[in-house]
Amino acid sequence: MFDFHTHTIFSDGELIPSELVRRAFVIGYSGIGLTDHVDFANLDHVQCGVKKAKVLEDDFDIRVIVGVEITHVPPSRIDELATKAKKAGAELVIVHGETVVEPVTPGTNLAAIESPDVDILAHPGIITVEEAELARENGIFLEITSRKGHNTTNGHVAKVAKETGARLIVDTDTHRPEDLITGDFALKVAIGAGLSEKEGDLIIKKNPSELLKKIGL
């Protein structure tokens, strides 16, 4: 089980990195992305702290991926911040997509998909076919999420991804210990989004390897 989207106390999560990583390892995770919310105001602070969690790989048999989730940043500034994040040491850049349960600025999905430094578009809401096609062309993964609220549009995201060939990834957007899930539950999330068991199994087992290859890990 790889989960590329989680949060620690460096943004609005409940756990310090070491406890989050340990809990993930205990329930069977092979890798976890620490992707706290960032904008131009807190990027340096978050990256300074989260990067130090990389040492946990030496003690637990789990890959720790240092990342960020660019959140509620004006679309015109997303590419600039994504580039800055990568230069600051982020191995993974996620953009907080146009979920239907938050007032995300219209145009965020497209700006994320157009940025060469973005890797995942999280909970993209009512993403268009044209945006999904561009995500496929640019190698951006679209997220199917287990997080309450954001998962409202999982079925739409899966449908559009299937139509366009865009690649999907199943993440938790963990903020609390109970948000972490097993691989079996991740498969249920994929099936609940309208995917077949075979399709869900492929997304959960193959696509993480493809994403790791994309980000050079």
PyMOL commands that set and color helices and strands:
alter all, ss='L'
color gray80, all
select helices_A, chain A and resi 17-26+43-58+75-87+108-114+129-138+150-164+177-179+183-192+197-205+207-214
alter helices_A, ss='H'
color red, helices_A
select strands_A, chain A and resi 2-6+31-38+63-70+92-96+120-122+141-145+168-171
alter strands_A, ss='S'
color yellow, strands_A
deselect
rebuild
show_as cartoon
